[in-house]
Amino acid sequence: MKIFILFSITLACGILVSNANSLPYEAIFNFGDSISDTGNAASLHKPPPGGDIGKNPYGSTYFKHPSGRMSDGRLIIDFIAEAYGLRFMPAYLNLTEGQNVKQGVNFAYVGATALDMEYFIRKGINSVTPDEKSLSVQLDWFEKLKPSFCKTKEECDNCFKRSLFLVGEIGGNDVIAHMVANKNIPQLREIVPLIVEAITNTTTALIEEGAVELVVPGNFPIGCNSAVLTVKKSDNKDDYDEFGCLKSCNTLAEYYNEQLKQAIKTLRKKNPQAKIKYFDYFNDAKRLFQAPHQYGFSADKNETFKACCGAGGPFNFLPNINCGEPRSTVCSEPSKRINWDGLHYTEAAYRQIAKGLLEGPFAYPPLKSPPFKIA
């Protein structure tokens, strides 16, 4: 089967080289975790941590059936693809004979970590997912597929200079794994340089492969996450900011993002030919929690941090009952909620975040102007 797949992809790449179209980007290659996985984990037919994406209500808002995405509908990567006139990206593990993949491939995997499995085994820490699909594994997938797109350095340069590469968001699962292992904030800070190094190494490898325009997103405001608010619940009001997010967890995310931005600056100096951009997921998402009503979400503060799909508790999230299980329930209007299943956002939230990235001001520097608006 792979022979046919590689042949069809080779033809597609040849078309790209000889018949350039007017789209700003002709392909997108994505690496990451559940924030951007469009079907890799689902292809293995094993429920990943956080919810069974093979069952309703996943995908119910837009696709009307489970689509391999950890949300009720489209993800940030889907909105980006649509805005640039591209199709939804196929998941690498779902590729079939003759499939048209000339517009890119998605290597992201639910539960993926930036650090390799060997690290977690050595530290005696359980990773978020038992499947070894870390960032280095995803890079290996890309390198295995690369000969199908191009045979020579010139061909690869022609193919990849018109493509957009996204390296993340990834690293959040590394933090969560340590958090579950009862590591405190100072201990969590110690792993940040290791995570940033893993992301930097992958970005460098892609540049060496011919990538020119790359995006390295930061982490989200994890202190506003329904699951984190549940697991790290505090009786001390001073542990929360004025909006209801856990201050220490968000401070950690900000520290992580600052380290990542410094690493990006270094990458830019070392690779002046590359255009490396930063997506500010932290502030892009945090504004939704600070003023939910301005973006179409419920103005009821009690609803702001509640997951739409869950099984009870203050934030409608219980660690032992996942969305999609019989005991879970779904809110009547997912578009009014930011959090979907406690760990991930709703399509409505991802839409707003994508708008903030493509329309400003949360991409540094901005991407090429998309030909289509996000509705």
Disulfide bonds with the S-S distance in Angstrom:
Cys13-Cys159 2.04
Cys150-Cys156 2.00
Cys224-Cys245 2.04
Cys308-Cys331 2.05
Cys309-Cys323 2.07
